[in-house]
């Protein structure tokens, strides 16, 4: 198993040992592979996800049988929803004990059927090299995603003549990567005829490594770009063609652009409900070109006039080859006017006295070096982070599809270990803090210089907001009484700490984070009534 990982070029694995995976760990000790000991198995999967997203490789996570494997399941599902390539290795009870309710036995391969690309329960050690080769191939090709390898302890203890295959051969798996020539021609003709074209870029841009291709494509066609939350960073935030994030928590400009465009090119996005609540209505009066590596995603949520199955970088390149420079001056003028009006309104609403999260995130990410990585958790902090994200040529990582709280810190640790030269910041709320704060120990142990920001409003802010808007302001099970003293918590781990509570303190907070050598913790005190879209909630209505 270890030699297979070495043959795949794996340098780092994230895990937590247990009895059923001890033979693997014993062999790992003699390897050059670096093991990162997380403090809970779910975080091993999130850290591997952050590692994979930051460097473009396949993340590897390890857990033992039973509760260890079950803890890992949430992270596997999180990676599956966001198409992140992972290989998850789990120990299992001895083969002769399977199905007998043995100590720490759980049918993890059966449990993970609906949110893995493939699963292996290994019953013969001689098949391990082939299985590992297939697992890495499956995880990293087509629509990327997690693959699970469950290995009973007796199989781990067996011997074999090791020979690693040069390539994987799967007769039933042959993902299409090049776009059909007829569809490419139709897409080009539609774009050339368009008066109000628009590109909607999703997380598939990163999966295909198509960031540069997308930028060149948009510039040659002079086509404005909006992104889903998972697509943030696919287009430089400061680029004049970038119109912001769409969806229920996106900018008004991007949503209006989506409504009024006449030709929509969807690039690596599944058109989920958070991005487009009524996709079929939106598609009625426009030509929709949908490019995706997964044919199951095309037409699933929005009908496509011109469906193209293939690798996004290759397909955009095919269209680009036949594309002449275009101009859409009137269309871009309208978009820029809408964007300016929205910015002015947002500035007018801003409360200069109490702390304003979006302004803080904008200040932090604008000051981060080019190519920095921002990792957001789930809840209000995720939406504030998305709204304020402005790292030049940076990456925005979050749990988009599954919306898993407790993602940010372990994913940021993984991203920092993958790209130690990059500035990596993680933002979470005080609810998520208590789901992931054990990983402060991992951050210290690994000397991972993550800049950790806690938005503290002493409640489950997103649920409070929902209750204010939809349940008459009746607050149930949202008060976070008993929160730890975050300053003392940081001190317990030997971490530099600072606390801010007003907008005027934002520059000092940003300076503290970015100038502190190594990891640092910043607590931001947010008024509990602060809403995701700016302003305050009071009496059940937003203003």
Backbone torsions as a table, in degrees:
resi	resn	phi	psi	omega
1	UNK	NA	-45.3	180.0
2	UNK	-67.2	-42.5	179.9
3	UNK	-65.9	-31.2	175.6
4	UNK	-65.6	-42.7	176.3
5	UNK	-61.9	-42.8	178.3
6	UNK	-61.7	-40.3	179.3
7	UNK	-64.5	-27.4	177.8
8	UNK	-85.5	0.9	178.6
9	UNK	79.3	17.7	-179.4
10	UNK	-70.4	131.2	178.9
11	UNK	-111.2	-21.4	-174.2
12	UNK	-141.3	134.9	172.0
13	UNK	-129.7	150.6	-178.4
14	UNK	-117.1	129.5	-176.4
15	UNK	-168.2	-176.5	178.6
16	UNK	-147.2	120.2	-172.8
17	UNK	-78.3	164.9	175.2
18	UNK	-162.3	172.4	-172.1
19	UNK	-57.1	-41.9	-173.7
20	UNK	-74.6	-8.3	178.6
21	UNK	-118.1	8.3	-177.3
22	UNK	-61.9	-37.4	176.9
23	UNK	-58.9	-39.4	177.0
24	UNK	-63.4	-46.2	-178.8
25	UNK	-64.7	-34.1	178.6
26	UNK	-63.4	-39.1	177.3
27	UNK	-74.6	-33.6	-180.0
28	UNK	-62.1	-30.7	-178.6
29	UNK	-61.4	-26.5	179.6
30	UNK	-95.5	13.2	-175.3
31	UNK	-105.7	164.0	174.2
32	UNK	-82.2	-6.4	-179.9
33	UNK	-70.2	131.4	179.6
34	UNK	-86.0	126.6	177.4
35	UNK	-100.7	130.7	176.9
36	UNK	-105.2	116.3	-178.8
37	UNK	-85.9	104.2	175.0
38	UNK	-79.7	173.9	-178.5
39	UNK	-103.0	-2.5	173.9
40	UNK	-158.2	140.5	-169.5
41	UNK	-59.7	-37.1	179.3
42	UNK	-55.6	-37.6	-177.8
43	UNK	-71.2	-22.4	174.1
44	UNK	-62.9	-43.0	178.3
45	UNK	-66.4	-41.9	179.0
46	UNK	-65.8	-40.0	178.6
47	UNK	-65.0	-40.8	176.9
48	UNK	-63.9	-35.6	176.2
49	UNK	-63.7	-47.4	177.9
50	UNK	-60.5	-39.4	178.2
51	UNK	-62.0	-48.1	-178.2
52	UNK	-62.8	-42.9	-177.1
53	UNK	-69.8	-31.9	-177.7
54	UNK	-76.1	-34.6	-174.5
55	UNK	-113.0	-8.1	177.7
56	UNK	83.4	6.5	178.9
57	UNK	-96.0	-165.5	176.6
58	UNK	-99.1	123.3	177.0
59	UNK	-79.6	147.9	-178.5
60	UNK	-125.7	129.2	177.5
61	UNK	-131.0	153.1	-172.8
62	UNK	-136.6	140.4	175.3
63	UNK	-149.0	164.9	177.6
64	UNK	-86.3	-172.9	-176.4
65	UNK	-77.4	176.2	172.7
66	UNK	58.4	-121.5	-175.8
67	UNK	-62.3	-31.3	177.8
68	UNK	-63.3	-48.1	178.9
69	UNK	-66.3	-39.1	-179.4
70	UNK	-66.8	-37.6	175.0
71	UNK	-60.8	-33.3	-178.5
72	UNK	-72.3	-19.5	-173.1
73	UNK	-58.4	-41.0	-178.1
74	UNK	-61.9	-39.9	178.8
75	UNK	-68.3	-35.9	177.4
76	UNK	-64.4	-45.3	178.6
77	UNK	-63.5	-37.3	178.2
78	UNK	-62.3	-44.0	178.6
79	UNK	-66.7	-38.0	-179.9
80	UNK	-62.2	-46.1	-178.4
81	UNK	-63.6	-30.1	-178.3
82	UNK	-104.1	10.2	175.5
83	UNK	56.4	51.0	179.3
84	UNK	-102.1	129.4	-177.6
85	UNK	-76.4	115.2	177.4
86	UNK	-132.2	148.7	163.2
87	UNK	-116.9	115.8	-179.8
88	UNK	-103.1	123.1	-178.5
89	UNK	-109.5	126.2	178.3
90	UNK	-126.0	143.0	171.4
91	UNK	-78.5	159.6	-179.8
92	UNK	-143.2	157.9	177.8
93	UNK	-62.8	163.8	-177.8
94	UNK	-58.2	146.0	-171.9
95	UNK	-53.9	-39.7	-176.9
96	UNK	-72.5	-10.7	179.4
97	UNK	-99.5	-4.3	-178.8
98	UNK	-61.6	135.4	177.9
99	UNK	81.1	10.9	-177.0
100	UNK	-115.4	18.4	-178.1
101	UNK	54.4	45.2	-178.8
102	UNK	-71.7	165.7	179.7
103	UNK	-58.3	127.6	179.9
104	UNK	56.6	37.9	173.4
105	UNK	-97.7	135.1	172.4
106	UNK	-148.9	139.7	179.5
107	UNK	-79.0	78.6	-174.3
108	UNK	-71.9	-34.3	178.5
109	UNK	-67.0	-36.9	176.2
110	UNK	-69.9	-39.1	-177.5
111	UNK	-67.1	-28.7	-173.8
112	UNK	-97.3	11.6	-174.9
113	UNK	-55.0	-43.6	-171.3
114	UNK	-82.0	-8.3	-179.2
115	UNK	-138.0	39.1	166.9
116	UNK	-134.8	152.9	174.0
117	UNK	-69.5	-36.9	179.0
118	UNK	-162.3	160.2	-178.4
119	UNK	-137.4	143.6	176.4
120	UNK	-127.7	129.2	165.7
121	UNK	-108.9	109.1	-169.8
122	UNK	-81.5	125.4	179.1
123	UNK	-115.8	-0.6	-179.4
124	UNK	-146.9	120.2	-177.1
125	UNK	-58.8	-28.9	-177.8
126	UNK	-65.6	-18.4	179.5
127	UNK	-88.4	-7.1	-174.5
128	UNK	-58.7	-46.7	179.4
129	UNK	-58.6	-43.8	178.3
130	UNK	-63.0	-43.2	-178.1
131	UNK	-63.8	-43.9	178.5
132	UNK	-63.7	-41.6	178.2
133	UNK	-61.2	-44.3	179.2
134	UNK	-65.1	-41.0	-177.4
135	UNK	-61.5	-45.0	179.8
136	UNK	-68.3	-35.8	177.7
137	UNK	-65.9	-45.6	-179.6
138	UNK	-64.8	-42.6	-177.3
139	UNK	-64.0	-33.0	-168.7
140	UNK	-104.5	2.0	-178.5
141	UNK	-124.6	166.6	-177.2
142	UNK	58.9	-143.4	170.4
143	UNK	-76.9	112.4	-172.1
144	UNK	-67.7	157.0	-178.4
145	UNK	177.8	-178.6	-176.2
146	UNK	-84.2	144.7	174.3
147	UNK	-125.8	135.1	-176.8
148	UNK	-106.4	133.7	173.8
149	UNK	-121.7	112.1	-178.5
150	UNK	-104.3	121.4	-170.9
151	UNK	-124.7	110.9	176.5
152	UNK	-57.8	152.1	-174.2
153	UNK	-65.4	-32.4	178.7
154	UNK	-68.7	-32.0	176.1
155	UNK	-68.6	-38.6	177.4
156	UNK	-62.9	-30.6	-176.8
157	UNK	-86.1	-10.1	-176.5
158	UNK	-73.6	168.5	178.4
159	UNK	-114.7	154.2	176.0
160	UNK	-157.4	161.8	171.7
161	UNK	-84.4	106.3	-170.9
162	UNK	-77.7	127.5	172.1
163	UNK	-148.0	120.1	-175.1
164	UNK	-90.4	132.2	-178.7
165	UNK	-64.9	149.3	177.1
166	UNK	-75.8	-31.8	179.3
167	UNK	-150.4	160.5	177.0
168	UNK	-91.2	142.2	178.9
169	UNK	-128.7	103.9	-179.7
170	UNK	-121.5	106.7	-172.9
171	UNK	-60.7	-34.3	-175.0
172	UNK	-92.4	3.3	-176.5
173	UNK	-125.0	109.6	-178.4
174	UNK	-148.0	76.7	-175.4
175	UNK	-63.7	137.2	177.9
176	UNK	-78.0	132.6	-177.6
177	UNK	-116.5	-24.8	-177.0
178	UNK	-104.2	134.1	-178.8
179	UNK	-69.2	147.2	179.1
180	UNK	-66.5	133.7	-173.9
181	UNK	-58.0	-38.8	-179.8
182	UNK	-65.3	-42.6	179.6
183	UNK	-68.6	-34.7	176.3
184	UNK	-61.7	-45.2	179.6
185	UNK	-63.5	-41.8	178.7
186	UNK	-63.0	-41.1	179.2
187	UNK	-64.0	-42.5	179.4
188	UNK	-63.0	-43.7	178.9
189	UNK	-62.9	-39.7	179.9
190	UNK	-65.6	-40.9	179.6
191	UNK	-68.7	-39.0	179.2
192	UNK	-66.9	-29.9	-179.2
193	UNK	-86.6	-11.5	-173.5
194	UNK	-72.8	142.5	172.1
195	UNK	-100.0	-28.6	-178.5
196	UNK	-132.8	67.3	-179.4
197	UNK	-77.4	156.2	179.8
198	UNK	-150.5	139.7	174.6
199	UNK	-106.9	129.5	172.6
200	UNK	-110.2	110.7	-175.3
201	UNK	-102.8	134.5	179.8
202	UNK	-116.2	-169.8	-178.3
203	UNK	-63.5	-18.6	177.3
204	UNK	-62.2	-20.5	176.2
205	UNK	-59.7	-42.7	-179.3
206	UNK	-74.0	-38.3	178.7
207	UNK	-59.6	-32.7	179.7
208	UNK	-92.2	-3.7	-175.5
209	UNK	62.2	38.7	-170.4
210	UNK	-104.1	18.5	-176.4
211	UNK	-59.6	-49.1	-178.8
212	UNK	-67.3	-38.3	179.0
213	UNK	-63.8	-42.0	178.5
214	UNK	-62.1	-43.9	-180.0
215	UNK	-61.7	-47.4	179.4
216	UNK	-62.1	-41.1	-178.7
217	UNK	-62.9	-48.2	-179.3
218	UNK	-63.1	-39.7	-177.9
219	UNK	-69.7	-41.3	179.1
220	UNK	-66.2	-39.9	-180.0
221	UNK	-84.2	-7.2	-175.4
222	UNK	52.4	46.3	-174.3
223	UNK	-107.3	126.2	177.1
224	UNK	-66.2	154.0	-176.0
225	UNK	-126.9	132.0	166.8
226	UNK	-118.3	160.5	-179.5
227	UNK	-131.4	157.5	164.4
228	UNK	-75.5	174.6	176.9
229	UNK	-61.0	-40.9	179.7
230	UNK	-68.4	-17.8	-179.8
231	UNK	-93.2	-2.2	179.7
232	UNK	-57.7	131.6	-176.4
233	UNK	97.6	-14.1	178.1
234	UNK	-65.7	-31.0	175.6
235	UNK	-120.4	132.3	180.0
236	UNK	-53.0	130.3	-174.4
237	UNK	-63.1	-24.0	-179.1
238	UNK	-90.7	-0.3	-176.2
239	UNK	-72.2	137.1	-177.6
240	UNK	-63.0	-19.7	178.8
241	UNK	-87.0	-7.9	-179.0
242	UNK	-86.3	124.3	-174.7
243	UNK	-109.5	6.3	173.7
244	UNK	105.6	-175.9	-179.1
245	UNK	-90.9	139.4	179.2
246	UNK	-96.6	177.3	173.3
247	UNK	108.4	-177.9	-175.2
248	UNK	-63.2	-21.8	177.3
249	UNK	-115.5	15.7	-179.1
250	UNK	-90.1	-171.2	-178.7
251	UNK	-81.0	152.3	177.2
252	UNK	-64.3	-36.8	-179.1
253	UNK	-61.1	-46.9	-177.5
254	UNK	-65.9	-39.6	179.3
255	UNK	-68.6	-36.5	177.1
256	UNK	-69.0	-38.6	176.6
257	UNK	-59.4	-42.0	178.4
258	UNK	-62.2	-41.4	-178.0
259	UNK	-68.5	-34.1	-170.4
260	UNK	-103.9	-4.0	177.8
261	UNK	-69.1	154.8	176.6
262	UNK	-102.8	-17.1	177.4
263	UNK	-138.8	122.0	-176.7
264	UNK	-116.5	122.0	175.0
265	UNK	-104.8	112.5	179.3
266	UNK	-94.0	118.2	-173.7
267	UNK	-113.8	98.7	174.7
268	UNK	68.4	37.9	176.9
269	UNK	-129.5	146.1	-177.0
270	UNK	-94.0	-0.9	179.2
271	UNK	60.5	54.3	179.9
272	UNK	-73.2	171.2	-174.9
273	UNK	-66.9	-27.2	177.8
274	UNK	-70.8	-27.0	-178.5
275	UNK	-87.9	-44.2	-177.5
276	UNK	-139.5	108.1	-175.6
277	UNK	-74.2	-28.3	180.0
278	UNK	-130.2	65.8	-174.0
279	UNK	-59.6	-37.0	-177.7
280	UNK	-67.4	-36.8	176.5
281	UNK	-66.8	-41.1	179.9
282	UNK	-63.8	-31.4	-174.6
283	UNK	-81.3	-11.5	-171.0
284	UNK	-63.5	-37.5	-172.5
285	UNK	-110.1	25.0	-178.2
286	UNK	-146.1	157.8	172.2
287	UNK	-84.7	126.2	-177.8
288	UNK	-112.2	118.1	173.9
289	UNK	-103.4	118.4	-177.3
290	UNK	-117.9	118.3	179.3
291	UNK	-110.3	126.1	177.8
292	UNK	-157.3	145.7	178.1
293	UNK	-72.6	-22.6	-177.9
294	UNK	-102.5	109.1	-178.3
295	UNK	-60.8	-23.5	-179.7
296	UNK	-68.2	-21.5	-178.1
297	UNK	-83.9	-23.4	-176.5
298	UNK	-78.1	120.5	-179.1
299	UNK	84.1	-2.6	-178.0
300	UNK	-67.8	-43.9	-178.4
301	UNK	-112.9	-26.7	179.0
302	UNK	-137.7	130.7	178.2
303	UNK	-62.8	138.8	-178.6
304	UNK	-109.7	126.3	175.0
305	UNK	-70.7	-38.3	-178.3
306	UNK	-132.2	91.3	178.1
307	UNK	-80.9	136.1	177.4
308	UNK	-133.5	115.5	177.5
309	UNK	-94.6	127.3	178.5
310	UNK	164.1	173.5	176.2
311	UNK	-66.9	128.1	-171.7
312	UNK	-60.0	-42.4	-179.5
313	UNK	-62.8	-41.6	-179.5
314	UNK	-69.1	-42.5	-177.3
315	UNK	-67.0	-46.0	176.7
316	UNK	-60.4	-38.0	177.4
317	UNK	-63.9	-38.5	177.8
318	UNK	-63.2	-44.9	179.1
319	UNK	-66.9	-40.6	-177.8
320	UNK	-58.7	-38.1	-177.9
321	UNK	-58.5	-33.6	-179.2
322	UNK	-97.3	1.9	-172.9
323	UNK	-89.4	133.4	172.4
324	UNK	-96.5	154.5	176.7
325	UNK	-55.5	138.8	-176.9
326	UNK	-123.5	164.2	175.4
327	UNK	-133.3	137.4	177.0
328	UNK	-139.2	57.3	-170.6
329	UNK	-60.7	-45.0	-177.5
330	UNK	-65.0	-42.4	179.5
331	UNK	-62.3	-47.5	179.7
332	UNK	-67.1	-34.5	177.3
333	UNK	-62.5	-42.4	178.0
334	UNK	-63.7	-44.8	-179.6
335	UNK	-62.0	-44.0	-179.8
336	UNK	-65.4	-33.4	177.3
337	UNK	-67.4	-44.0	178.6
338	UNK	-62.2	-40.7	-178.8
339	UNK	-65.8	-40.7	179.1
340	UNK	-65.5	-42.0	179.2
341	UNK	-62.5	-41.1	-179.4
342	UNK	-66.3	-40.6	178.9
343	UNK	-63.1	-40.8	179.9
344	UNK	-65.1	-41.6	179.4
345	UNK	-65.7	-39.2	179.4
346	UNK	-64.6	-41.2	179.2
347	UNK	-65.2	-37.0	-179.1
348	UNK	-68.1	-30.3	-178.8
349	UNK	-79.5	-16.7	-170.1
350	UNK	-65.4	133.6	176.5
351	UNK	-90.5	113.8	-174.5
352	UNK	-78.4	-7.8	-175.9
353	UNK	-90.7	-64.1	-178.9
354	UNK	-79.6	167.4	-175.0
355	UNK	-68.0	134.3	-179.0
356	UNK	-117.6	110.1	-169.0
357	UNK	-62.4	-43.1	-176.3
358	UNK	-63.1	-41.3	178.4
359	UNK	-62.6	-38.2	177.9
360	UNK	-63.6	-47.9	-178.9
361	UNK	-61.0	-40.8	178.7
362	UNK	-62.8	-42.0	179.0
363	UNK	-65.2	-42.9	-180.0
364	UNK	-64.6	-50.9	-174.5
365	UNK	-71.8	-29.2	175.8
366	UNK	-67.3	-30.8	-178.9
367	UNK	-86.4	-14.9	179.5
368	UNK	-67.5	145.7	178.1
369	UNK	-60.2	155.9	179.5
370	UNK	-54.9	137.4	179.7
371	UNK	84.1	7.4	179.1
372	UNK	-65.7	164.1	-175.8
373	UNK	-122.5	126.5	174.5
374	UNK	-110.8	126.2	178.5
375	UNK	-112.3	120.5	-179.2
376	UNK	-107.1	145.9	175.4
377	UNK	-84.4	-152.8	-175.8
378	UNK	-121.9	144.4	-176.4
379	UNK	118.6	-159.0	-179.7
380	UNK	-58.8	-37.6	-177.8
381	UNK	-60.0	-33.0	178.4
382	UNK	-64.1	-42.4	-176.3
383	UNK	-75.6	-37.1	173.4
384	UNK	-63.1	-40.3	-179.9
385	UNK	-65.3	-42.8	179.3
386	UNK	-64.1	-40.7	-178.1
387	UNK	-68.6	-32.6	-176.5
388	UNK	-98.0	-4.4	-174.9
389	UNK	-60.5	124.4	-179.6
390	UNK	-152.0	35.0	176.0
391	UNK	-70.1	130.6	179.0
392	UNK	-68.5	120.2	-178.0
393	UNK	53.7	37.0	-176.3
394	UNK	-97.3	-178.6	178.4
395	UNK	-121.6	142.2	176.3
396	UNK	-117.6	115.4	-178.5
397	UNK	-112.7	134.9	176.3
398	UNK	-161.6	170.8	173.1
399	UNK	-90.1	99.4	-173.6
400	UNK	-86.3	-50.0	-173.9
401	UNK	-78.5	-47.0	-177.2
402	UNK	-86.2	-27.6	-179.0
403	UNK	62.4	56.8	-172.7
404	UNK	-93.0	114.3	174.6
405	UNK	-67.5	149.7	-177.4
406	UNK	84.9	15.8	-177.8
407	UNK	-85.2	-34.6	-161.9
408	UNK	-64.8	-50.6	-174.2
409	UNK	-67.1	-51.2	178.4
410	UNK	-61.5	-38.6	178.5
411	UNK	-64.9	-37.6	178.5
412	UNK	-67.2	-38.1	176.4
413	UNK	-61.9	-45.1	177.6
414	UNK	-60.9	-43.2	-179.9
415	UNK	-63.9	-41.1	-179.3
416	UNK	-67.3	-39.0	178.2
417	UNK	-68.7	-30.9	177.0
418	UNK	-73.5	-38.4	-176.6
419	UNK	-129.3	73.1	-175.4
420	UNK	-62.5	-20.1	-179.5
421	UNK	-80.1	-10.9	-177.7
422	UNK	-93.1	149.4	169.9
423	UNK	-79.8	125.6	-177.9
424	UNK	-123.0	124.3	177.0
425	UNK	-120.1	144.4	176.0
426	UNK	-122.1	137.1	178.5
427	UNK	-123.3	131.1	177.5
428	UNK	-141.2	168.7	171.5
429	UNK	-94.2	174.1	-178.3
430	UNK	-75.0	-13.9	171.1
431	UNK	-73.7	-50.9	179.1
432	UNK	-65.2	-32.4	177.7
433	UNK	-49.8	-44.6	-174.5
434	UNK	-78.9	-5.7	172.9
435	UNK	-92.7	-16.9	-172.3
436	UNK	-131.3	0.5	-170.1
437	UNK	-67.7	-17.9	174.7
438	UNK	-61.7	-22.7	-178.9
439	UNK	-78.0	-4.3	169.4
440	UNK	-58.9	-34.0	177.3
441	UNK	-64.9	-42.0	177.0
442	UNK	-62.9	-42.4	178.8
443	UNK	-59.0	-43.3	179.4
444	UNK	-68.7	-46.0	-177.7
445	UNK	-61.1	-38.1	-178.0
446	UNK	-88.8	-2.4	-177.0
447	UNK	53.7	40.8	-179.9
448	UNK	-86.6	114.4	-172.3
449	UNK	-81.3	63.2	178.4
450	UNK	-83.9	136.2	175.2
451	UNK	-93.1	108.5	-167.6
452	UNK	-105.0	119.5	-176.8
453	UNK	-114.0	126.0	177.5
454	UNK	-111.2	117.1	174.5
455	UNK	-86.5	107.7	-173.5
456	UNK	-103.7	112.2	173.4
457	UNK	-123.0	9.3	173.5
458	UNK	60.7	24.6	176.3
459	UNK	-158.5	169.6	171.2
460	UNK	-81.9	89.9	-167.1
461	UNK	-62.9	-38.2	-178.6
462	UNK	-67.3	-40.0	179.1
463	UNK	-70.1	-38.6	175.2
464	UNK	-58.2	-43.5	-179.0
465	UNK	-63.5	-42.0	177.6
466	UNK	-63.3	-42.5	179.7
467	UNK	-66.1	-35.4	176.5
468	UNK	-65.8	-40.2	-174.3
469	UNK	-81.8	-35.3	-169.1
470	UNK	-119.9	-9.9	-175.7
471	UNK	-129.3	31.8	172.8
472	UNK	65.0	23.2	179.2
473	UNK	74.9	13.8	177.8
474	UNK	-81.7	113.2	-175.8
475	UNK	-93.1	121.7	-177.9
476	UNK	-130.4	124.3	171.9
477	UNK	58.1	43.4	-179.9
478	UNK	-122.6	-15.0	-175.9
479	UNK	-76.8	127.1	-178.5
480	UNK	-97.2	62.5	174.8
481	UNK	-66.9	149.5	179.3
482	UNK	83.6	16.8	176.2
483	UNK	-59.2	143.8	176.9
484	UNK	-71.2	155.8	170.3
485	UNK	-72.2	108.5	-171.3
486	UNK	-66.6	-32.4	176.1
487	UNK	-62.8	-43.8	178.5
488	UNK	-69.6	-34.9	177.3
489	UNK	-61.9	-46.0	177.3
490	UNK	-61.3	-42.3	179.8
491	UNK	-62.9	-35.1	179.6
492	UNK	-61.7	-30.0	178.1
493	UNK	-97.8	3.7	179.3
494	UNK	71.5	32.3	-175.3
495	UNK	-105.0	138.2	173.6
496	UNK	-59.6	143.1	-172.6
497	UNK	-142.1	147.1	174.0
498	UNK	-148.1	152.8	-179.9
499	UNK	-128.9	133.3	176.3
500	UNK	-130.4	153.4	-178.4
501	UNK	-143.0	3.3	179.6
502	UNK	-136.3	154.2	178.7
503	UNK	-58.2	-35.0	-178.2
504	UNK	-63.7	-18.8	-179.7
505	UNK	-91.6	-5.6	-178.1
506	UNK	-56.7	-48.3	179.8
507	UNK	-56.3	-39.8	179.6
508	UNK	-67.3	-38.5	178.4
509	UNK	-64.6	-43.1	177.9
510	UNK	-63.1	-44.2	179.1
511	UNK	-61.3	-42.8	178.8
512	UNK	-58.2	-47.1	-178.0
513	UNK	-63.3	-48.5	-170.5
514	UNK	-82.4	-20.2	-179.4
515	UNK	-100.9	-11.3	175.3
516	UNK	-73.3	127.9	178.4
517	UNK	-77.1	128.2	-178.9
518	UNK	87.4	-166.5	-177.7
519	UNK	-70.6	156.5	179.5
520	UNK	-153.1	152.6	-179.6
521	UNK	-120.8	126.9	176.8
522	UNK	-120.5	124.6	175.9
523	UNK	-99.1	125.9	178.8
524	UNK	-113.7	117.2	-179.0
525	UNK	-85.1	115.5	-175.7
526	UNK	-109.8	131.4	174.9
527	UNK	-56.0	131.8	-173.7
528	UNK	-61.5	-22.0	-179.7
529	UNK	-87.1	2.6	-179.7
530	UNK	-65.6	128.6	-177.1
531	UNK	-95.0	165.8	-178.4
532	UNK	-69.3	-32.4	-173.1
533	UNK	-98.9	19.1	-178.6
534	UNK	92.9	161.0	179.9
535	UNK	77.5	-162.2	-177.2
536	UNK	-131.1	153.9	171.0
537	UNK	-100.2	133.5	-180.0
538	UNK	-154.6	132.0	177.3
539	UNK	62.1	26.4	174.8
540	UNK	84.9	5.8	179.0
541	UNK	-135.2	151.3	-179.9
542	UNK	-91.2	143.3	175.5
543	UNK	-143.3	NA	NA
